[in-house]
Amino acid sequence: MSSNHIRLEISDQAPGAVATITIDRTEALNALNTAALVVLAETIEGLATNSALRALVLTGAGSKAFSGGADINEMATLADPSAARAFIKRLHRCCEALRDLPVPTIARINGYAFGGAMEIAAACDVRVAVDTAVFGMPEVRLGIPSVIEAALLPQLIGWGRTRELLLFGENFSAAEALEWGFVERLAPADKLDTVIERWLQQLAQCTPKAVTAQKRLIRAWEDLPLRDAIQAGIDAFEEAARSGEPAKAMAAFLARRRSK
């Protein structure tokens, strides 16, 4: 598959290696066709073995769109049910790769985010959007339900808002996305990266193993009953102590405090 529409850059800065993946199909509002979906999933999965990686930023090229979602031109040709299933599983693979990546993932939403693009953003750990961004889940207007990682929406915005979005297919604004809890931060276009830099600076103050353990635990909490989720936290705490990282981090913290 061609990688022309998926660009990967890795910079070495605080808090360490930071990967930026850019969806680059500006002529199609960065819509995701099969070629782009396959390369996007492979690119994210490939980062999982990078032990120096501390974070991933996912964005769209240009100033109009994060992504218009799954490519409607291709979806319109999916008359065979097995082809339709294969296509949506490719989109799910991208979302799952983001959720499985050991480091924090940041959706840098620089414009339109529709359908599958909203699902990809929901699969990221945190989201920052330009204040002019527009969101929507228009699938029911195109004859299909919203599926796969749309299932994450109730955890982010509640069941009522999820029903409103998915059953009526209407767009909503960046301000509404912030108010509802879909995005964590809004910023003007020229300040979008400032928010991300602030997050990365905060991440630099955290120990890598603890962050990885925390992300893994949060993912487990999503699937576990409360009692089991609490037990998973106890197990994670013990495992952290076994690694020796907490003792070092706490000793350094105490030394800094004594030096003040």
Summary of the structure (lengths in Angstrom):
residues: 260
radius of gyration: 19.2
end to end distance: 56.0
largest distance: 68.9
contacts: 825
relative contact order: 0.11
helix: 56%
strand: 20%
